Amino acid sequence: MNAATALISGLRDVAPAYDTILCDVWGVVHNGRGHFAQACEALTRFRAGGGSVVLVTNAPRPHAPIREQLDRLGVPRAAFDDIVTSGDVTLALIAAHGNAPLHHIGPARDLTLFTILSEQTGLNPPRVALGEAAYVVCTGLNDDEAETPGDYDAALAQMRARSLDFICVNPDIVVHVGDRLQYCSGALARRYEAAGGRVIQAGKPFAPIYERALALAAALPDAAKTAKTAKNAKPRILAIGDGMGTDIKGACGFGLDALFVAGGIHQEEVMGAAGIDAVRLEAFLQNAESRPKAAIDVLRW
């Protein structure tokens, strides 16, 4: 039987047990419109106490433009040591296809993925119409403010008929943009997989993004504590996130302790008027694939 999930009031309640935090970004550190001051303070104070923080996000662009986005949203550089994105992982997945033509589904802002691919690898796979493509790279919906996954049923059927691989850059189903839910590429991937299509996932909850995050953490100048505990049966690493099917499932599947931020995308299922509703949370966790070690309403120190 899984141990009960502890309800904590702040990161300080569990921080002494960990040397490294792998922290989700969207829904925990910001909401796409502005940063969450309490969360940024919590991560900054964890680092000030000697810990390391790697931000781990299913953002479909490589880390450089995400770092710029964090700057614009007011996330202080003192809150984290490094960033890994599903876009970073995707570069290797695309490179494995060489210069085979691909069809891109996603907004224009994600085209930096291909620019950085060219800069880092010299590869320039042509982006073509679906009927000419050898595979598909999906970073999101083309118009993620107006479209829904159902708008892509005809395209998904065409892909399935041709047995095209579908690289899903962002496995998230939805994110909060301000107070509005917006579909991500994971919603299309789930639909394609249900139709029998082959999906290749780049981000959480899948292992490659955690492997990269831990490699970055181990390479940090003051990562001695992390290196020492890497051989322990229970490493001193905490993953934080608000997505049960991505952040929590991925962390638990990788053998990491997880802190569930209940006030994120699952807030309607687990939150009450005065904060986390313990009864609703337990019912929610009973139906989940993974159980976090602890839960908090919003990330704070």
C-alpha positions as CSV (number, residue, x, y, z in Angstrom):
1,M,0.0,0.0,0.0
2,N,1.3,3.5,-0.9
3,A,2.1,5.8,2.0
4,A,-0.2,8.6,2.7
5,T,0.5,11.9,1.0
6,A,1.5,14.6,3.5
7,L,-0.1,18.0,3.4
8,I,2.6,20.7,3.9
9,S,2.3,24.4,4.4
10,G,5.6,25.3,2.7
11,L,8.7,24.0,1.0
12,R,10.6,24.6,4.2
13,D,8.8,21.7,5.7
14,V,10.6,19.2,3.5
15,A,13.6,21.1,2.1
16,P,16.2,19.7,4.6
17,A,15.6,16.2,3.1
18,Y,16.8,17.3,-0.4
19,D,19.8,18.6,-2.2
20,T,18.2,19.1,-5.6
21,I,14.9,20.2,-6.9
22,L,13.5,19.4,-10.4
23,C,10.7,22.0,-10.7
24,D,8.0,22.3,-13.2
25,V,7.5,25.8,-14.7
26,W,4.1,26.5,-16.2
27,G,1.5,26.3,-13.4
28,V,4.1,26.3,-10.6
29,V,6.5,29.2,-11.3
30,H,4.3,31.2,-13.7
31,N,1.0,31.1,-15.5
32,G,2.0,32.5,-18.9
33,R,1.0,36.0,-17.9
34,G,3.2,36.6,-14.8
35,H,5.4,34.9,-12.3
36,F,4.3,33.5,-9.0
37,A,6.3,35.5,-6.4
38,Q,5.9,33.0,-3.6
39,A,7.1,30.1,-5.8
40,C,10.1,32.1,-6.9
41,E,11.0,33.0,-3.3
42,A,10.7,29.4,-2.3
43,L,13.2,28.2,-4.9
44,T,15.5,31.2,-4.3
45,R,15.6,30.3,-0.5
46,F,16.2,26.7,-1.3
47,R,19.2,27.6,-3.4
48,A,20.4,30.1,-0.7
49,G,20.5,27.2,1.7
50,G,22.8,25.2,-0.5
51,G,20.4,23.4,-2.8
52,S,20.3,23.2,-6.6
53,V,17.2,23.9,-8.8
54,V,16.8,22.7,-12.4
55,L,13.6,23.8,-14.1
56,V,12.0,21.0,-16.1
57,T,9.4,22.0,-18.5
58,N,7.4,20.6,-21.4
59,A,7.8,23.8,-23.3
60,P,8.2,22.9,-27.0
61,R,11.1,25.3,-27.6
62,P,14.8,24.8,-26.6
63,H,15.9,26.4,-23.3
64,A,17.4,29.6,-24.6
65,P,14.0,31.3,-25.6
66,I,12.4,29.8,-22.5
67,R,15.0,31.6,-20.3
68,E,14.2,34.8,-22.1
69,Q,10.5,34.2,-21.5
70,L,11.2,33.7,-17.8
71,D,13.0,37.0,-17.7
72,R,10.0,38.8,-19.3
73,L,7.7,37.2,-16.8
74,G,9.8,38.4,-13.9
75,V,11.2,35.1,-12.7
76,P,14.5,35.9,-11.0
77,R,17.6,34.2,-12.2
78,A,18.4,33.5,-8.5
79,A,15.4,31.0,-8.4
80,F,17.1,28.4,-10.6
81,D,20.5,27.0,-11.7
82,D,19.6,25.6,-15.1
83,I,16.7,24.7,-17.4
84,V,15.8,21.7,-19.5
85,T,12.9,21.7,-21.9
86,S,11.1,19.0,-24.0
87,G,12.3,21.1,-26.9
88,D,15.9,20.3,-26.0
89,V,15.1,16.6,-26.0
90,T,13.2,17.0,-29.3
91,L,16.3,18.3,-31.1
92,A,17.9,14.8,-30.8
93,L,14.7,13.1,-31.9
94,I,14.5,15.2,-35.1
95,A,18.2,14.9,-35.7
96,A,17.8,11.1,-35.7
97,H,15.6,11.5,-38.8
98,G,18.3,13.4,-40.6
99,N,17.0,15.7,-43.4
100,A,13.8,13.7,-44.0
101,P,10.9,16.0,-44.7
102,L,8.6,16.7,-41.8
103,H,5.2,18.3,-41.3
104,H,5.1,20.7,-38.4
105,I,1.9,21.3,-36.3
106,G,2.1,24.2,-34.0
107,P,2.2,28.0,-33.7
108,A,4.8,30.1,-35.5
109,R,6.5,31.0,-32.2
110,D,7.7,27.4,-32.0
111,L,9.7,27.6,-35.2
112,T,12.8,28.6,-33.1
113,L,13.0,24.8,-32.6
114,F,14.1,24.4,-36.2
115,T,16.4,27.4,-36.2
116,I,18.3,26.0,-33.2
117,L,18.4,22.6,-34.7
118,S,20.2,24.0,-37.7
119,E,22.6,26.0,-35.6
120,Q,23.5,23.0,-33.4
121,T,23.5,20.2,-35.9
122,G,23.6,21.7,-39.4
123,L,20.5,19.9,-40.3
124,N,17.7,21.7,-42.2
125,P,14.9,19.2,-42.7
126,P,12.3,20.7,-45.1
127,R,8.9,21.5,-43.5
128,V,6.3,20.3,-46.0
129,A,2.6,19.7,-46.4
130,L,1.2,16.7,-44.6
131,G,0.9,14.6,-47.7
132,E,4.6,15.0,-48.5
133,A,6.0,14.4,-45.0
134,A,7.9,11.4,-43.7
135,Y,6.9,12.1,-40.1
136,V,5.2,14.8,-38.0
137,V,6.5,17.1,-35.3
138,C,3.8,18.6,-33.1
139,T,4.6,21.5,-30.8
140,G,1.0,22.5,-30.1
141,L,-2.1,23.5,-31.9
142,N,-1.6,25.9,-34.8
143,D,-4.0,28.4,-33.2
144,D,-4.0,27.4,-29.5
145,E,-6.3,30.2,-28.6
146,A,-9.2,29.2,-30.8
147,E,-8.7,25.5,-31.9
148,T,-9.6,22.3,-30.1
149,P,-8.2,18.8,-30.7
150,G,-11.3,17.9,-32.7
151,D,-10.3,20.3,-35.4
152,Y,-7.4,17.9,-36.2
153,D,-9.4,14.7,-36.7
154,A,-9.1,14.8,-40.5
155,A,-5.3,15.4,-40.4
156,L,-4.8,12.7,-37.8
157,A,-6.8,10.2,-40.0
158,Q,-4.5,11.1,-42.9
159,M,-1.4,10.6,-40.7
160,R,-2.8,7.2,-39.5
161,A,-3.5,6.1,-43.0
162,R,0.1,6.7,-43.9
163,S,1.5,5.3,-40.6
164,L,3.4,8.5,-39.9
165,D,5.4,8.8,-36.6
166,F,4.1,11.6,-34.5
167,I,6.8,13.4,-32.3
168,C,4.9,15.0,-29.4
169,V,7.1,17.9,-28.2
170,N,4.9,18.8,-25.2
171,P,3.0,15.9,-23.6
172,D,0.9,18.2,-21.5
173,I,-2.8,18.0,-22.3
174,V,-3.7,21.5,-21.1
175,V,-2.1,24.4,-19.4
176,H,-3.5,27.5,-17.7
177,V,-2.8,30.7,-19.5
178,G,-3.9,33.3,-17.0
179,D,-7.2,31.8,-15.8
180,R,-8.0,30.1,-19.2
181,L,-7.2,26.5,-20.1
182,Q,-5.3,26.0,-23.4
183,Y,-4.7,22.7,-25.2
184,C,-1.2,21.4,-25.8
185,S,0.3,18.9,-28.2
186,G,-0.3,16.1,-25.7
187,A,-4.0,16.4,-26.5
188,L,-3.4,15.6,-30.1
189,A,-0.9,12.9,-29.3
190,R,-3.5,11.2,-27.1
191,R,-6.0,11.3,-29.9
192,Y,-3.6,10.0,-32.4
193,E,-2.5,7.1,-30.1
194,A,-6.1,6.2,-29.5
195,A,-6.5,5.8,-33.2
196,G,-3.6,3.4,-33.4
197,G,-0.9,5.9,-34.4
198,R,2.7,5.8,-33.2
199,V,3.6,8.6,-30.8
200,I,7.2,9.5,-29.7
201,Q,7.1,11.6,-26.6
202,A,9.9,14.1,-25.7
203,G,8.9,15.5,-22.3
204,K,7.4,14.6,-19.0
205,P,6.5,11.9,-17.9
206,F,9.0,10.1,-20.0
207,A,12.5,9.3,-18.9
208,P,14.7,11.2,-21.4
209,I,13.9,14.6,-20.0
210,Y,14.6,13.4,-16.4
211,E,17.9,11.9,-17.5
212,R,18.9,15.2,-19.0
213,A,17.8,17.2,-16.0
214,L,19.8,15.1,-13.6
215,A,22.9,15.3,-15.9
216,L,22.6,19.1,-15.7
217,A,22.2,19.0,-11.9
218,A,25.3,16.8,-11.6
219,A,27.3,19.1,-13.7
220,L,26.6,22.2,-11.6
221,P,29.7,23.6,-9.8
222,D,28.4,22.8,-6.3
223,A,26.7,19.5,-7.1
224,A,28.9,17.5,-4.7
225,K,25.9,16.7,-2.4
226,T,23.9,15.4,-5.4
227,A,26.8,13.3,-6.5
228,K,27.2,11.8,-3.1
229,T,23.6,10.9,-2.8
230,A,23.3,9.5,-6.3
231,K,24.5,6.1,-5.0
232,N,21.9,6.1,-2.2
233,A,18.9,3.8,-2.4
234,K,16.8,6.9,-2.0
235,P,18.3,9.9,-3.7
236,R,17.9,13.4,-2.2
237,I,16.0,14.8,-5.2
238,L,12.5,16.3,-5.1
239,A,10.4,16.8,-8.2
240,I,7.7,19.5,-8.0
241,G,4.8,19.9,-10.4
242,D,1.1,20.4,-10.8
243,G,0.4,17.8,-13.5
244,M,-0.6,14.4,-12.2
245,G,-0.2,12.7,-15.5
246,T,3.1,14.4,-16.4
247,D,5.0,15.9,-13.4
248,I,4.0,13.4,-10.7
249,K,3.7,10.3,-12.9
250,G,7.1,11.1,-14.4
251,A,8.9,11.7,-11.1
252,C,7.5,8.6,-9.5
253,G,8.2,6.5,-12.5
254,F,11.8,7.7,-12.4
255,G,12.1,6.8,-8.7
256,L,11.9,10.4,-7.3
257,D,9.9,11.9,-4.5
258,A,7.3,14.3,-5.8
259,L,5.5,17.4,-4.4
260,F,2.1,18.0,-5.9
261,V,1.0,21.6,-6.4
262,A,-2.7,21.2,-6.0
263,G,-3.7,24.7,-7.1
264,G,-2.6,24.2,-10.7
265,I,-4.4,22.4,-13.5
266,H,-6.2,20.0,-11.1
267,Q,-7.5,22.8,-8.8
268,E,-11.1,22.1,-9.6
269,E,-10.7,18.5,-8.5
270,V,-8.8,18.9,-5.3
271,M,-9.2,22.5,-4.0
272,G,-11.9,23.9,-1.6
273,A,-12.7,27.4,-0.6
274,A,-10.1,27.3,2.2
275,G,-7.3,25.5,0.3
276,I,-6.7,21.8,-0.3
277,D,-9.7,19.7,0.5
278,A,-8.2,16.6,2.1
279,V,-11.1,14.4,1.3
280,R,-11.3,15.4,-2.4
281,L,-7.5,15.1,-2.7
282,E,-7.5,11.6,-1.3
283,A,-10.3,10.6,-3.7
284,F,-8.4,12.1,-6.6
285,L,-5.2,10.3,-5.6
286,Q,-7.0,7.0,-5.3
287,N,-7.8,7.2,-9.0
288,A,-4.3,8.4,-10.0
289,E,-1.5,6.2,-11.4
290,S,1.1,7.7,-9.0
291,R,1.1,9.1,-5.4
292,P,3.2,12.1,-4.5
293,K,5.0,12.2,-1.2
294,A,3.5,15.5,-0.3
295,A,1.0,18.1,-1.5
296,I,0.7,21.9,-1.2
297,D,-1.8,24.4,-2.5
298,V,0.7,26.7,-4.1
299,L,4.5,26.6,-4.0
300,R,5.8,28.8,-1.2
301,W,8.6,28.7,1.3
